[in-house]
């Protein structure tokens, strides 16, 4: 899961989320989404879109 997280956080990555998941052995997108949300508290797309970064005020 950590490898997926790193790939999703890489701003240079243009791979679809499903391709990142498949690269690390997740062949079912729904299963990957559930596991990622369970591990990190948000969807893979939210994580990729930078919603994981702490807000700066």
C-alpha positions as CSV (number, residue, x, y, z in Angstrom):
1,X,0.0,0.0,0.0
2,X,2.9,2.4,0.8
3,X,4.2,2.0,-2.8
4,X,0.8,3.0,-4.1
5,X,0.7,6.0,-1.8
6,X,4.1,7.1,-3.0
7,X,3.1,6.7,-6.7
8,X,-0.1,8.7,-6.1
9,X,1.8,11.5,-4.4
10,X,4.3,11.8,-7.3
11,X,3.3,15.0,-9.2
12,X,5.1,13.7,-12.3
13,X,3.0,10.6,-12.5
14,X,0.4,10.5,-15.3
15,X,-0.6,6.9,-14.8
16,X,-4.3,6.3,-14.0
17,X,-5.0,5.2,-10.4
18,X,-6.1,1.8,-11.7
19,X,-2.7,1.3,-13.4
20,X,-0.9,2.3,-10.2
21,X,-3.0,-0.2,-8.2
22,X,-2.4,-2.9,-10.8
23,X,1.3,-2.3,-10.7
24,X,1.4,-3.2,-7.0
25,X,-0.9,-6.2,-7.3
26,X,-4.4,-4.8,-6.9
27,X,-6.4,-6.2,-9.7
28,X,-9.8,-5.0,-8.4
29,X,-10.2,-1.2,-8.3
30,X,-13.0,-1.3,-5.8
31,X,-11.0,-3.5,-3.4
32,X,-8.0,-1.1,-3.8
33,X,-10.2,1.9,-3.1
34,X,-11.5,0.3,0.1
35,X,-8.0,-0.7,1.3
36,X,-6.5,2.7,0.5
37,X,-9.4,4.5,2.3
38,X,-9.0,2.2,5.3
39,X,-5.2,2.8,5.4
40,X,-5.2,6.6,4.8
41,X,-8.6,7.9,5.6
42,X,-9.4,9.1,2.1
43,X,-9.9,7.9,-1.5
44,X,-6.9,7.5,-3.8
45,X,-8.2,10.3,-6.0
46,X,-8.5,12.7,-3.1
47,X,-4.9,11.7,-2.0
48,X,-3.6,12.2,-5.6
49,X,-5.3,15.6,-5.8
50,X,-3.3,16.8,-2.9
51,X,-6.0,16.8,-0.2
52,X,-3.5,14.9,2.0
53,X,-1.4,18.0,2.5
54,X,-1.9,19.9,5.7
55,X,-3.5,23.3,5.1
56,X,-1.3,26.3,5.7
57,X,-3.0,29.4,7.1
